[in-house]
Amino acid sequence: MSQTTELGSDAVSSEVQSETTQPLISDQHQGENKSAVGHHDFELKLDQVPPYFSGQNMEDFVREQGLTTFRRIRKAPRWKYCFISFESEADMVDGLQKLKEMTVKGRQLKVSRAKQPKDKHTPQIPKASEKITKVKRDSPDNEQPDEGQGKEIRVEETGLDNDDDELIPTSETTKTVLEATAPNFGTPYERQLIQKRRVAIKSIQKIGRLLKQNKATPTPFWIDSHNKSPACPFEGLFPSPVTEKYRNKIKFTIGYDIGNNPCVGFCVGRRADRGLIIAKPDDCPLIPQLSIDLANGLTEWIKTSSPWKAYEMVSHTGFFRELMVRVSRKDELMVCCVVCSTNTTPEEMLDAKSQFLQFLHTFPHPYHSVMWGINNGFSTGVDCDVEYGLLEGQDSITETLLGKSFRISPNSFFQVNTLGAELLFTKVNDFLSLPISAIYDGLKFKADRKNNLRFEILYNTTTDDAYNGSVTAQDLENERGFVAASKIPKLWEERKEGDAEGAGEKEEEGEKEETDDEQRTLLDVCCGTGTIGICLRKKNDRLIGLELEPSAVQNAFENAALNAIPKELHMFYQGKAEDTIAKAISEFGLGNSPLAIVDPPRSGLHMSIIETLRKTTQITRLVYVSCNHDSFERDTIRLISARFQGKKCPNFVFVRAASVDMFPHTDHLEMIGLFVRESELTKEEERRQAIEQIEQRTEKSDIPE
């Protein structure tokens, strides 16, 4: 945690004045390594800053107050403080005096000196009485280090003599590429599935626990009083069809490795001066060899032939920043290069583009698209709104999902695991097509779980027995989470009626299965380029997409045309979902009982979108897809609670869940939730009661007098 020295008092102010006569970095060191002087050397910390202020708001405010000599201001959302840096110590002292007199919203700014990061170029010589801590690089928590490796070794010494190992500053931490990109690769995949399934079940249990604590919402009959009772039936975890080299999109950072040599690869740590440490991607098992070869080739080219250097974050110097690679099933290759154009003339930029293309011409694999982007910001990552220009070839590549074709541009959102996406979309379609009778049967079966031990393990895991021996890899392979969805109604009916024939008769009296001739209306919220809706749309279905990003909406129309969807059967609206839903209803219509699909970003849904979905009572069924189980839990509670923001509001009922492992060898997984209106379950219950009454009357009439 940053330590600061208060500069509000006169005593401390004089201390800062004395620092002007004694430079922070000696003249000798400045001559040896001027690049080591970064924005942290002359930086102040400001407290009492309104948390809703952005960095730009703060810059505008400071300039209005007459301070214009600062270099930059760093502030993140909800910070009640910010950092302001200067080019020189004289500017910092002058800025200090002005900042002390400023007030924001009636509050006096508190100004303090920001802690400087340790300078890796100035070794700290310990005193003879001090102990030296020799630290080897940490091993990951989930792996046992080899003997003598990855352990922290503390040795009492009086100096630096006889030190064969490098003394690594505690602020400089590094990982291997394998640890950074695939932390679970050393764990057998069957064990990974068991661990991820545990995470998914605990998430469903947490929702059930929170729902029972919500006094305003009646607890559904299928949730018992046990603290670990899940909120709904859980179908299990579906393994990824492929576990290695599955990523079709890879972002390589261009920087410097631990030896300060140019490198194109992945960030594995930070230096003491906060600079990034990049390592080659050779050991990453998640990306295709084609992308590894391209990254390594670019590394050698920058190192040996290119006059343009790799970008250095701390000093904000260099040219090449990032290399993004997209690879389709047909091995169509898209290469996107992002550079920093600071202090670069148009003629020099043209020369850089030409030389980069010459490098690509030496690459043995043909490329389909070469794009060029510019990012002059200070962020280590490249902003998603970087505008790319076509350098050579086409401006997109084509990928196929479930027999449908999609054009992918540099900024298009597309699932990184193509085969896993097909499994995910198939499961979403199963939830959309599941008859209400099967949903009701599943809930009744969940309530009567004591009749089936395997269902007990699946839905009410109170111990770790399900993960220690009783669950095998063969179980996961054969049943993918034990009880399949198709078996739930059948098993319940067999126990209720006593034989399978009764179950079959009951199903025949229920809803008819959908056919391709029946018309559905699919409402794809946060549709992006329309991937899910287009993949799941049947022959006569109507498709409505809602998306905030204009370029994504344009791609969605192109993809609909590419897949020959009639114009009268699809429409995509650009804007906020809470505004565009009303527009879609008035212009295009939602039809009878539209089916909604929601696949939001990792952060989840905004409150206004949830409120709109709840109040749009025409939506009777909703499938929520999330790659973050925390936001999934939060949004589920907001969808199913009886009251919303303190007011009564139409809500959904959480009736089925499943998960798909889209990211093998990592901790991430996709959660899928099915929500219906309570009125749908009530209608099904009333229908069954009516049928039961008719059967009872028939039995009575058949009894001879």
Secondary structure, DSSP 8 states (H G I E B T S, - for coil): ----EE--SHHHHHHHHHHHHS-SS-HHHHHH-GGG--TTTTEEEEES--TT--HHHHHHHHHHTT---EEEEE--TT-SEEEEEESSHHHHHHHHHHHTT-EETTEE-EEEE------TTS-----TTS-EEEE-----TTS---TTSS-EEEE--SSSTT--S----TT--B--HHHHH-TTTTS-HHHHHHHHHHHHHHHHHHHHHHHHH-TTS---TTS-SSTT--SS-EEEEE--S--SS-BSEEEEEEEE-TTS-EEEEEEEEE-TTS-EEEE-STT-TTS-HHHHHHHHHHHHHHHHT-SS-B-BTTTTB-SEEEEEEEE-TT--EEEEEEE--TT--HHHHHHHHHHHHHHHHTSSS--SEEEEEE--SS-SS--TT--EEEEEE-S-EEEEETTEEEEE-TT----SBHHHHHHHHHHHHHHHH--HHHHHHHHHHHHTGGG-HHHHHHH---SGGGGTTSS-HHHHHHHSSSS-TTHHHHHHHHHHHSSHHHHHHHHHHS-----TTS--EEEEET-TTTHHHHHH--TT-EEEEEES-HHHHHHHHHHHHHTT--GGGEEEEES-HHHHHHHHHHHT---SS-EEEE---TT---HHHHHHHHH-TT--EEEEEES-HHHHHHHHHHHH-SEETTEE---EEEEEEEEE--STTSS--EEEEEEEEHHHHHHHHHHHHHHHHHHHHHHHHHS--
